[in-house]
Amino acid sequence: MLLLAALVATTAWSYGFAQIYPVQSPISITKSQRSARMTCEIKVSEEMFESMAVHWYQQKEGRAPERLLLFSDGKLAVETGFIAKRYMAEKVSSQKRFIFTIKDVIPDDTATYYCAYWDDHHDIKIFGSGTKLIVSSKVSSPPANSEILQKEHENQITYVCLVEKFYPEVIRVTWTDEKNEEVTDNVVKGDTWKATKNEEYSIGSWLTVPVENKDKKYYCKYEHESQERSLPTQDFSTKAAPQEDDCNTSGNSTVFNRDHIIHRTAYLAYIVLLLKSSMYYFIVLFFIYRMWTVTKHQGKKA
């Protein structure tokens, strides 16, 4: 999903302009039956929108995107291999949105769906952010906990946004400033990890800013199919962390040291990166060994 978006962005900027990307919602849909409905908003001029044709693609896990249908001039053209009567597409001109509906979902519908439109002037197809459909009897659940932790070190402040125990794993986490403009510099987003045996997931995102910006307010925004929320950085002061122990118990409540959690989260991220690097290292060694054995074998034949 992220690879497709990155390829599209790279292609667009290679032409020296910023494209208008379709915004899809919701980010994911979890259900076991009935219809699944998703939207694709494209903020272009009215004239361009009215003449626009939209493509819908299906991408299953581990496969390349496959075009499912084309919606143009109010007509629906479904690709071979798909059952036309199961799909419905429509246009809402007043909202500049296209709507795609899958009727009576089945497990085989589980996939990520992308809308796309063709930019005739620059000869490029622009894809949306995607909506993941999960056909499951398990009900989606919002994060059980979300908070921002702070760690000041030398001339920098690191904010850690923790979003814990949600389902499904599909979530979008971004940082914005006081002007509601997205912050992308010095931001690290970790991968989701399974927090419990109950198919619940967690994620962490880091923002590092100069210490002179400590009076500025930043926001960690997350979007999940069951909840959207914005957390301000300066509210962390109401959850001041005790500095003496890693864990203090008072009455029936337990207060955890925030520094300990930050170190634990950073450590987990480090271990994941280390494992990935080790895996790539062994893969490279394997191919080098194979090439060496083939060369050696050919040498003996000669």
C-alpha positions in Angstrom: 0.0 0.0 0.0 2.8 2.4 1.0 4.9 1.3 -1.9 2.2 2.1 -4.4 1.7 5.6 -2.9 5.5 6.2 -3.0 5.8 5.3 -6.7 2.9 7.5 -7.6 4.4 10.5 -5.7 7.8 10.0 -7.3 6.3 9.9 -10.8 4.2 13.0 -10.1 7.1 15.1 -8.8 9.3 14.0 -11.7 7.2 16.2 -13.9 7.9 19.2 -11.7 4.4 19.7 -10.3 2.3 18.6 -7.3 -0.7 16.4 -8.2 -4.1 16.5 -6.7 -4.4 13.1 -4.9 -7.7 11.4 -4.3 -8.6 11.1 -0.6 -10.3 7.9 0.2 -12.4 7.1 3.3 -12.7 5.3 5.5 -9.2 4.1 6.0 -10.5 0.6 6.5 -13.8 -1.4 6.8 -14.3 -4.5 9.0 -17.4 -6.5 8.6 -18.6 -10.1 8.0 -21.7 -9.5 5.9 -23.8 -6.9 4.1 -22.4 -4.2 1.8 -19.1 -2.3 2.1 -19.2 1.4 0.9 -16.1 3.6 0.4 -15.7 7.1 -1.1 -13.1 8.8 -3.2 -12.9 12.6 -3.0 -11.0 14.5 -5.7 -10.8 18.2 -5.2 -10.4 19.5 -8.7 -12.4 22.1 -10.6 -16.1 21.4 -11.3 -15.5 21.2 -15.0 -12.7 18.7 -14.6 -14.7 16.6 -12.1 -17.8 16.4 -14.3 -15.8 15.0 -17.2 -13.7 12.7 -15.1 -13.6 8.9 -15.3 -12.5 7.0 -12.3 -10.9 3.6 -12.1 -11.2 1.2 -9.1 -8.4 -1.2 -8.3 -8.3 -4.3 -6.0 -5.0 -5.3 -4.4 -4.8 -8.5 -2.5 -2.1 -9.3 0.0 1.2 -10.1 -1.8 -0.2 -9.3 -5.3 -0.1 -6.4 -7.7 -3.1 -4.1 -8.0 -5.7 -5.3 -10.5 -8.2 -3.0 -12.1 -11.7 -4.0 -11.1 -13.9 -1.5 -13.0 -14.1 1.8 -14.8 -16.8 4.3 -14.1 -17.3 6.9 -16.9 -20.2 9.0 -18.0 -22.5 7.3 -15.5 -21.7 3.9 -17.0 -20.0 1.0 -15.2 -17.5 -1.3 -17.0 -16.5 -4.3 -14.9 -13.3 -6.2 -15.8 -13.4 -9.9 -16.8 -13.1 -12.2 -13.8 -15.4 -10.1 -11.5 -19.1 -10.5 -11.1 -20.6 -7.2 -12.3 -23.9 -7.4 -10.3 -21.9 -7.3 -7.0 -20.5 -3.8 -7.6 -22.1 -0.4 -7.8 -20.4 3.0 -8.5 -21.9 6.5 -8.4 -20.8 10.2 -8.6 -21.8 12.9 -6.1 -20.9 16.1 -7.9 -21.8 18.5 -5.1 -19.2 16.8 -2.9 -16.8 16.0 -5.7 -16.9 12.4 -4.6 -17.1 9.0 -6.2 -18.7 6.2 -4.2 -17.9 2.5 -4.7 -20.0 -0.3 -3.1 -19.4 -4.0 -2.8 -22.6 -5.9 -2.2 -22.9 -8.8 0.2 -19.2 -9.1 1.1 -17.5 -12.5 1.1 -14.0 -13.5 2.5 -12.6 -13.3 -1.1 -13.3 -9.6 -1.1 -10.6 -9.0 1.6 -8.2 -6.6 -0.1 -7.2 -2.9 -0.4 -9.2 -0.9 -2.9 -7.8 2.2 -4.7 -9.5 4.8 -6.8 -7.5 6.5 -9.6 -8.0 9.0 -12.3 -6.1 9.7 -15.5 -4.4 13.1 -16.0 -4.6 13.4 -19.8 -2.4 16.5 -19.9 0.6 14.9 -18.2 -0.2 11.3 -19.2 -0.2 9.9 -15.7 -2.6 8.0 -13.5 -3.0 9.3 -9.9 -4.0 6.8 -7.2 -5.9 7.5 -3.9 -4.7 6.6 -0.4 -6.6 3.3 -0.4 -9.3 1.6 1.7 -8.7 -1.8 3.2 -11.6 -4.2 3.4 -11.4 -6.9 6.0 -14.1 -9.5 5.9 -14.1 -10.9 9.5 -16.5 -11.7 12.3 -14.3 -9.7 14.7 -15.6 -6.3 15.4 -13.3 -3.2 15.1 -12.3 -1.6 18.3 -10.8 1.8 19.0 -7.5 2.3 20.8 -7.7 1.5 24.5 -5.1 4.1 25.3 -3.3 6.9 23.5 -0.9 9.5 24.9 2.1 11.6 24.1 5.3 11.1 26.2 8.2 13.6 26.3 12.0 13.2 26.6 14.4 16.1 26.6 18.0 15.4 25.8 20.6 18.1 25.3 19.3 20.6 22.8 16.3 18.5 21.5 12.9 17.3 22.7 11.5 14.0 21.5 7.7 13.4 21.6 6.6 9.8 21.5 2.9 9.3 20.5 1.7 5.9 21.7 -1.6 4.5 20.4 -2.3 1.1 21.9 -4.6 -1.9 21.6 -6.8 -1.3 18.6 -8.2 -3.5 15.8 -7.8 -3.8 12.9 -4.1 -2.9 12.4 -4.9 -0.3 9.7 -4.2 3.2 11.2 -2.8 6.5 9.9 -0.7 8.6 12.3 0.5 12.1 11.5 1.9 15.2 13.2 0.7 18.8 12.8 1.7 22.1 14.2 -0.3 25.0 15.6 -1.4 26.1 12.1 -2.7 22.6 11.4 0.0 22.0 8.8 1.5 18.6 8.6 5.0 18.2 10.1 7.2 15.7 8.2 10.7 16.7 9.2 12.3 14.6 12.0 9.3 12.3 12.2 9.7 8.5 12.6 6.8 6.2 12.4 7.1 2.7 13.7 5.4 -0.4 12.3 2.3 -1.7 14.1 2.9 -4.6 16.4 0.6 -7.1 18.0 0.2 -6.1 21.6 -1.8 -9.0 22.9 -3.1 -12.4 21.9 -6.5 -10.9 21.1 -5.5 -9.5 17.7 -5.0 -6.1 19.2 -2.3 -3.8 17.8 -0.2 -0.8 18.9 1.9 1.8 17.2 4.4 4.5 18.1 5.5 7.7 16.3 8.4 10.0 17.2 8.7 13.7 16.6 12.0 15.5 17.4 12.1 19.3 17.7 14.7 21.8 18.9 14.5 22.6 22.6 13.7 26.3 21.8 10.4 25.0 20.4 9.3 23.6 23.7 6.5 26.2 24.1 5.1 25.4 20.7 2.2 23.0 20.6 2.2 20.0 18.2 -0.5 17.5 17.6 -0.4 13.7 17.1 -3.4 12.8 14.9 -4.5 9.3 14.4 -7.2 8.0 12.1 -8.7 4.6 12.7 -11.9 3.2 11.3 -13.5 3.2 14.8 -12.1 6.5 16.0 -10.2 9.7 15.0 -8.4 11.8 17.6 -5.9 14.6 18.0 -3.5 14.7 20.9 -1.7 18.0 21.9 1.9 17.8 23.1 1.4 20.3 25.9 -1.2 18.1 27.7 1.5 15.7 28.7 2.2 18.0 31.7 -1.1 16.8 33.2 0.4 13.2 33.2 3.8 14.1 34.7 5.9 11.0 35.1 7.5 10.1 38.4 11.3 10.1 38.1 12.3 7.8 41.0 11.1 4.4 40.1 10.0 2.6 36.9 6.7 1.7 38.5 5.0 3.2 41.5 1.8 1.8 43.1 -0.7 4.0 44.9 -3.9 2.4 46.2 -5.4 0.4 43.3 -3.7 2.4 40.6 -0.2 1.9 39.0 1.7 4.8 37.6 4.5 3.9 35.1 7.6 6.0 34.6 7.4 7.7 31.1 11.1 7.6 30.5 11.0 3.8 31.0 8.2 3.5 28.4 10.1 5.7 25.9 13.3 3.6 26.4 11.3 0.4 26.0 9.6 1.7 22.8 12.8 2.9 21.3 14.5 -0.4 22.2 11.7 -2.4 20.4 12.1 -0.2 17.3 15.8 -0.8 17.4 15.4 -4.5 17.7 13.0 -4.6 14.7 15.4 -2.6 12.5 18.4 -4.8 13.6 16.5 -7.9 12.7 15.5 -6.5 9.3 19.2 -5.5 8.6 20.4 -9.0 9.7 17.8 -10.6 7.3 19.0 -8.6 4.4 22.6 -9.4 5.3 22.0 -13.1 5.2 20.1 -12.9 2.0 23.1 -11.1 0.3 25.5 -13.7 1.7 23.3 -16.5 0.4 23.4 -15.1 -3.2 27.1 -14.5 -3.0 27.6 -18.1 -1.9 25.4 -19.4 -4.7 27.4 -17.4 -7.3 30.7 -18.7 -5.8 29.6 -22.3 -5.9 28.3 -22.0 -9.5 31.6 -20.4 -10.6 33.6 -23.0 -8.8 31.6 -25.8 -10.4 32.1 -24.3 -13.9 35.8 -24.0 -13.2 36.1 -27.7 -12.4 34.3 -28.6 -15.6 36.7 -26.5 -17.6 
